[in-house]
Structures are given as C-alpha cells and as structure tokens.
C-alpha cells in the first residue's frame, strides 16, 4: 500500500495518507516519535500499542476533506497566487 507522510512542524503528530489502487484511501494521524498513542497521552500500565488513528474514506468524503483543507489553508494563510 503506498503511503505518504506530512510531517508536523510544531507538534508531535504527523498526518499520513495511504491507499490501495482501486480500493480505498485512508487518512490518519500518528505519533512521529514512534511511541504509542497511549504512551504519548500518559495511559496506565498496559497501554494499547497503536501509534495512530485511521479513517477510511470514499471518493465523496475525500472531496469534502480536500475542499475543507483548501478553505482552512486560505483562511489561515491567504489565497495562493
């Protein structure tokens, strides 16, 4: 499965996009330290070993996500020239 990572410039979580051609697209958030989410969040003695959380999206969902990200980018940084 191809995968791309967008590294967080200020915090401790990275965005990850993975896909399987003609099947699905997954978008996730994972720790870039390699520590599990439970360790990062300070969970108890026997934390789960997940390093990220993932959602699987269809084409319509991805189009909405892309539109929202563009809107957020323009609101935060202005329109691209």
VMD Tcl script that builds the backbone (N, CA, C; Angstrom):
set m [mol new atoms 243]
animate dup $m
set s [atomselect $m all]
$s set {name element resname resid chain x y z} {
  {N N UNK 1 A 0.847 -1.171 0.000}
  {CA C UNK 1 A 0.000 0.000 0.000}
  {C C UNK 1 A 0.898 1.243 0.000}
  {N N UNK 2 A 0.799 2.110 -1.009}
  {CA C UNK 2 A 1.565 3.362 -0.995}
  {C C UNK 2 A 1.144 4.232 0.183}
  {N N UNK 3 A 2.091 5.012 0.700}
  {CA C UNK 3 A 1.801 5.848 1.850}
  {C C UNK 3 A 2.672 7.096 1.787}
  {N N UNK 4 A 2.098 8.235 2.133}
  {CA C UNK 4 A 2.832 9.495 2.219}
  {C C UNK 4 A 2.627 10.067 3.613}
  {N N UNK 5 A 3.666 10.679 4.155}
  {CA C UNK 5 A 3.598 11.289 5.481}
  {C C UNK 5 A 3.797 12.789 5.342}
  {N N UNK 6 A 2.934 13.563 6.009}
  {CA C UNK 6 A 3.072 15.007 6.079}
  {C C UNK 6 A 3.498 15.296 7.509}
  {N N UNK 7 A 4.771 15.685 7.664}
  {CA C UNK 7 A 5.330 15.855 8.996}
  {C C UNK 7 A 4.835 17.135 9.652}
  {N N UNK 8 A 4.478 17.012 10.916}
  {CA C UNK 8 A 4.020 18.126 11.735}
  {C C UNK 8 A 5.209 19.031 12.028}
  {N N UNK 9 A 5.054 20.330 11.797}
  {CA C UNK 9 A 6.163 21.255 12.007}
  {C C UNK 9 A 6.220 21.809 13.425}
  {N N UNK 10 A 5.173 21.625 14.231}
  {CA C UNK 10 A 5.159 22.242 15.546}
  {C C UNK 10 A 4.832 21.289 16.691}
  {N N UNK 11 A 4.177 20.180 16.420}
  {CA C UNK 11 A 3.733 19.294 17.497}
  {C C UNK 11 A 4.363 17.926 17.406}
  {N N UNK 12 A 3.619 16.917 17.871}
  {CA C UNK 12 A 4.178 15.574 17.909}
  {C C UNK 12 A 3.408 14.557 17.081}
  {N N UNK 13 A 2.506 15.010 16.216}
  {CA C UNK 13 A 1.713 14.085 15.403}
  {C C UNK 13 A 1.861 14.431 13.926}
  {N N UNK 14 A 1.942 13.418 13.096}
  {CA C UNK 14 A 2.049 13.586 11.646}
  {C C UNK 14 A 0.766 13.110 10.981}
  {N N UNK 15 A 0.442 13.700 9.834}
  {CA C UNK 15 A -0.680 13.233 9.023}
  {C C UNK 15 A -0.132 12.205 8.035}
  {N N UNK 16 A -0.891 11.156 7.819}
  {CA C UNK 16 A -0.476 10.082 6.917}
  {C C UNK 16 A -1.631 9.772 5.970}
  {N N UNK 17 A -1.305 9.606 4.698}
  {CA C UNK 17 A -2.298 9.211 3.695}
  {C C UNK 17 A -1.795 7.928 3.052}
  {N N UNK 18 A -2.628 6.897 3.090}
  {CA C UNK 18 A -2.291 5.625 2.463}
  {C C UNK 18 A -3.423 5.198 1.547}
  {N N UNK 19 A -3.101 4.410 0.530}
  {CA C UNK 19 A -4.144 3.989 -0.401}
  {C C UNK 19 A -3.790 2.671 -1.059}
  {N N UNK 20 A -4.828 2.034 -1.525}
  {CA C UNK 20 A -4.698 0.814 -2.300}
  {C C UNK 20 A -5.414 1.087 -3.622}
  {N N UNK 21 A -4.702 1.043 -4.741}
  {CA C UNK 21 A -5.319 1.396 -6.029}
  {C C UNK 21 A -6.645 0.668 -6.250}
  {N N UNK 22 A -7.644 1.420 -6.673}
  {CA C UNK 22 A -8.971 0.907 -6.991}
  {C C UNK 22 A -9.704 0.296 -5.798}
  {N N UNK 23 A -9.275 0.620 -4.555}
  {CA C UNK 23 A -9.935 0.032 -3.390}
  {C C UNK 23 A -10.337 1.075 -2.358}
  {N N UNK 24 A -9.379 1.788 -1.769}
  {CA C UNK 24 A -9.721 2.710 -0.692}
  {C C UNK 24 A -8.595 3.712 -0.462}
  {N N UNK 25 A -8.902 4.750 0.309}
  {CA C UNK 25 A -7.932 5.729 0.772}
  {C C UNK 25 A -8.098 5.851 2.280}
  {N N UNK 26 A -6.986 5.855 2.996}
  {CA C UNK 26 A -7.022 6.038 4.442}
  {C C UNK 26 A -6.253 7.302 4.810}
  {N N UNK 27 A -6.791 8.038 5.762}
  {CA C UNK 27 A -6.141 9.221 6.294}
  {C C UNK 27 A -5.973 8.997 7.781}
  {N N UNK 28 A -4.781 9.264 8.279}
  {CA C UNK 28 A -4.533 9.014 9.688}
  {C C UNK 28 A -3.651 10.056 10.331}
  {N N UNK 29 A -3.604 9.985 11.636}
  {CA C UNK 29 A -2.712 10.788 12.463}
  {C C UNK 29 A -1.890 9.799 13.271}
  {N N UNK 30 A -0.566 9.980 13.275}
  {CA C UNK 30 A 0.274 9.079 14.054}
  {C C UNK 30 A 1.372 9.876 14.746}
  {N N UNK 31 A 1.904 9.309 15.809}
  {CA C UNK 31 A 3.000 9.963 16.513}
  {C C UNK 31 A 4.253 9.877 15.652}
  {N N UNK 32 A 5.049 10.937 15.618}
  {CA C UNK 32 A 6.298 10.823 14.872}
  {C C UNK 32 A 7.467 10.422 15.757}
  {N N UNK 33 A 7.208 10.242 17.041}
  {CA C UNK 33 A 8.252 9.793 17.957}
  {C C UNK 33 A 8.399 8.272 17.944}
  {N N UNK 34 A 7.403 7.561 17.375}
  {CA C UNK 34 A 7.407 6.102 17.406}
  {C C UNK 34 A 6.764 5.548 18.667}
  {N N UNK 35 A 6.460 6.419 19.636}
  {CA C UNK 35 A 5.766 5.991 20.845}
  {C C UNK 35 A 4.305 5.756 20.517}
  {N N UNK 36 A 3.669 4.866 21.267}
  {CA C UNK 36 A 2.253 4.616 21.036}
  {C C UNK 36 A 1.434 5.825 21.483}
  {N N UNK 37 A 0.207 5.907 21.001}
  {CA C UNK 37 A -0.680 6.990 21.435}
  {C C UNK 37 A -0.905 6.948 22.935}
  {N N UNK 38 A -1.084 5.745 23.478}
  {CA C UNK 38 A -1.326 5.601 24.912}
  {C C UNK 38 A -0.127 6.102 25.718}
  {N N UNK 39 A 1.083 5.762 25.284}
  {CA C UNK 39 A 2.284 6.248 25.972}
  {C C UNK 39 A 2.374 7.762 25.875}
  {N N UNK 40 A 2.105 8.285 24.691}
  {CA C UNK 40 A 2.184 9.720 24.462}
  {C C UNK 40 A 1.182 10.470 25.330}
  {N N UNK 41 A -0.010 9.892 25.487}
  {CA C UNK 41 A -1.058 10.536 26.271}
  {C C UNK 41 A -0.980 10.195 27.754}
  {N N UNK 42 A -0.022 9.371 28.147}
  {CA C UNK 42 A 0.174 9.042 29.552}
  {C C UNK 42 A -0.819 8.039 30.110}
  {N N UNK 43 A -1.179 7.020 29.322}
  {CA C UNK 43 A -2.122 5.989 29.778}
  {C C UNK 43 A -1.474 5.106 30.838}
  {N N UNK 44 A -2.241 4.210 31.403}
  {CA C UNK 44 A -1.827 3.348 32.513}
  {C C UNK 44 A -0.705 2.379 32.204}
  {N N UNK 45 A -0.637 1.306 32.999}
  {CA C UNK 45 A 0.465 0.345 32.950}
  {C C UNK 45 A 0.478 -0.552 31.725}
  {N N UNK 46 A -0.676 -0.803 31.109}
  {CA C UNK 46 A -0.753 -1.738 29.994}
  {C C UNK 46 A -1.409 -1.053 28.792}
  {N N UNK 47 A -0.716 -0.079 28.184}
  {CA C UNK 47 A -1.353 0.684 27.107}
  {C C UNK 47 A -1.462 -0.108 25.810}
  {N N UNK 48 A -2.465 0.236 25.017}
  {CA C UNK 48 A -2.586 -0.342 23.672}
  {C C UNK 48 A -1.379 0.092 22.846}
  {N N UNK 49 A -1.046 -0.677 21.843}
  {CA C UNK 49 A 0.175 -0.429 21.076}
  {C C UNK 49 A -0.039 0.343 19.766}
  {N N UNK 50 A -1.156 1.022 19.629}
  {CA C UNK 50 A -1.425 1.773 18.408}
  {C C UNK 50 A -0.589 3.042 18.369}
  {N N UNK 51 A 0.021 3.333 17.216}
  {CA C UNK 51 A 0.773 4.582 17.049}
  {C C UNK 51 A -0.019 5.611 16.258}
  {N N UNK 52 A -1.239 5.268 15.832}
  {CA C UNK 52 A -2.048 6.216 15.077}
  {C C UNK 52 A -3.505 5.821 15.028}
  {N N UNK 53 A -4.306 6.739 14.525}
  {CA C UNK 53 A -5.736 6.530 14.314}
  {C C UNK 53 A -6.011 6.770 12.839}
  {N N UNK 54 A -6.844 5.906 12.246}
  {CA C UNK 54 A -7.080 5.954 10.807}
  {C C UNK 54 A -8.561 5.995 10.489}
  {N N UNK 55 A -8.898 6.694 9.429}
  {CA C UNK 55 A -10.236 6.673 8.860}
  {C C UNK 55 A -10.148 6.256 7.407}
  {N N UNK 56 A -11.103 5.475 6.936}
  {CA C UNK 56 A -11.148 5.050 5.537}
  {C C UNK 56 A -12.263 5.844 4.860}
  {N N UNK 57 A -11.928 6.500 3.734}
  {CA C UNK 57 A -12.852 7.429 3.092}
  {C C UNK 57 A -13.181 7.011 1.670}
  {N N UNK 58 A -14.423 7.295 1.262}
  {CA C UNK 58 A -14.800 7.092 -0.133}
  {C C UNK 58 A -14.494 8.371 -0.914}
  {N N UNK 59 A -14.759 8.359 -2.191}
  {CA C UNK 59 A -14.432 9.491 -3.062}
  {C C UNK 59 A -15.125 10.778 -2.612}
  {N N UNK 60 A -16.417 10.704 -2.286}
  {CA C UNK 60 A -17.136 11.898 -1.841}
  {C C UNK 60 A -16.547 12.461 -0.551}
  {N N UNK 61 A -16.228 11.594 0.386}
  {CA C UNK 61 A -15.632 12.035 1.636}
  {C C UNK 61 A -14.284 12.704 1.427}
  {N N UNK 62 A -13.466 12.133 0.542}
  {CA C UNK 62 A -12.166 12.735 0.242}
  {C C UNK 62 A -12.323 14.093 -0.431}
  {N N UNK 63 A -13.285 14.214 -1.340}
  {CA C UNK 63 A -13.515 15.507 -1.983}
  {C C UNK 63 A -13.916 16.561 -0.964}
  {N N UNK 64 A -14.751 16.196 0.000}
  {CA C UNK 64 A -15.136 17.135 1.061}
  {C C UNK 64 A -13.937 17.501 1.923}
  {N N UNK 65 A -13.089 16.522 2.246}
  {CA C UNK 65 A -11.899 16.783 3.044}
  {C C UNK 65 A -10.952 17.734 2.312}
  {N N UNK 66 A -10.717 17.500 1.037}
  {CA C UNK 66 A -9.844 18.365 0.239}
  {C C UNK 66 A -10.399 19.786 0.201}
  {N N UNK 67 A -11.703 19.917 -0.020}
  {CA C UNK 67 A -12.335 21.236 -0.051}
  {C C UNK 67 A -12.168 21.952 1.291}
  {N N UNK 68 A -12.370 21.229 2.393}
  {CA C UNK 68 A -12.239 21.823 3.717}
  {C C UNK 68 A -10.797 22.236 4.001}
  {N N UNK 69 A -9.827 21.402 3.601}
  {CA C UNK 69 A -8.425 21.747 3.812}
  {C C UNK 69 A -8.036 22.989 3.010}
  {N N UNK 70 A -8.519 23.100 1.783}
  {CA C UNK 70 A -8.245 24.304 0.987}
  {C C UNK 70 A -8.841 25.543 1.640}
  {N N UNK 71 A -10.073 25.405 2.126}
  {CA C UNK 71 A -10.730 26.522 2.808}
  {C C UNK 71 A -9.931 26.930 4.053}
  {N N UNK 72 A -9.528 25.959 4.850}
  {CA C UNK 72 A -8.760 26.251 6.062}
  {C C UNK 72 A -7.421 26.893 5.721}
  {N N UNK 73 A -6.740 26.398 4.689}
  {CA C UNK 73 A -5.455 26.971 4.279}
  {C C UNK 73 A -5.610 28.422 3.874}
  {N N UNK 74 A -6.640 28.712 3.057}
  {CA C UNK 74 A -6.846 30.081 2.604}
  {C C UNK 74 A -7.236 31.007 3.754}
  {N N UNK 75 A -8.020 30.499 4.702}
  {CA C UNK 75 A -8.410 31.307 5.845}
  {C C UNK 75 A -7.200 31.623 6.730}
  {N N UNK 76 A -6.275 30.671 6.839}
  {CA C UNK 76 A -5.117 30.853 7.705}
  {C C UNK 76 A -3.988 31.618 7.024}
  {N N UNK 77 A -3.761 31.389 5.725}
  {CA C UNK 77 A -2.576 31.926 5.054}
  {C C UNK 77 A -2.870 32.828 3.865}
  {N N UNK 78 A -4.129 32.949 3.478}
  {CA C UNK 78 A -4.480 33.705 2.296}
  {C C UNK 78 A -4.457 32.820 1.051}
  {N N UNK 79 A -5.002 33.351 -0.037}
  {CA C UNK 79 A -5.051 32.566 -1.281}
  {C C UNK 79 A -3.688 32.461 -1.929}
  {N N UNK 80 A -3.456 31.327 -2.602}
  {CA C UNK 80 A -2.226 31.169 -3.381}
  {C C UNK 80 A -2.323 32.055 -4.608}
  {N N UNK 81 A -1.185 32.567 -5.007}
  {CA C UNK 81 A -1.150 33.423 -6.208}
  {C C UNK 81 A -1.217 32.610 -7.466}
}
mol reanalyze $m
mol bondsrecalc $m
mol representation Tube
mol addrep $m
